[in-house]
């Protein structure tokens, strides 16, 4: 299984959210893949999160992912998807996560930010086959 995780998940875990921390731990311990972009935007966001939060476990998780669990994909959207997401007022900073998730086998994106409105989620599922999951829903995938 490969996962695309919005940086928000790392921030939640660093802030003491138990479910987010368990999700990150499960990904490591079950050796699941984490999708990152060839352009290094996600990697940079993850590294910045680790540095900004000063959280030792987040830093270690990011290092392990980059060294052992990274599945590299293009982080670029087609022009038609860019236009559609722009019309939906979807934050351009999150486009990379959507692009990467659309190129994974699982097509799963874990994110709970308010940018992922019901209209955005509907578009992502219908037009890109990307399912946006909450942390709680993601944990259910581990059985």
C-alpha positions, 0 to 999 in steps of 0.5 A: 500500500502506498500513501499520500499524506498532506503535511497537515498529518505530520503537524497533527502528530507533532502537536500530540494528535494520537491517531495521526501519530499512530498512522505515521507509526503504522506506515513505518512498521508495516513498511508501507510506501509514502508517495513523494514528488520528483520535484521535491515539494512534499519532501521539502514540506516534510523536512520543514515540518520536522525542523519547525516543530522540533519534534524528534519522532517526526524528524526520524519518520521523515528520514526513514520515509525518504531513505526507505519508503519513498515512492517517487511520482510526478507532482504536476497536474494537467492544465485541465485539472489545474483550471478545475481546481482553481475554479473550485478555489482549491489551495494551489499549495495542495495541488502537489499532493493531489497530483502525486496521489492520482499517480499512485496505485492506491489513489489515497490522500490523507488530509483533513484541512478545510481546503478539501471541501465536499465539492473538491473531494467530489471532483477529485474522486470523479475526475482523478479517482483520488479518495480523500481520507481522514486520519481515522478512516486511514487507520481503518485500512490497517485492520 
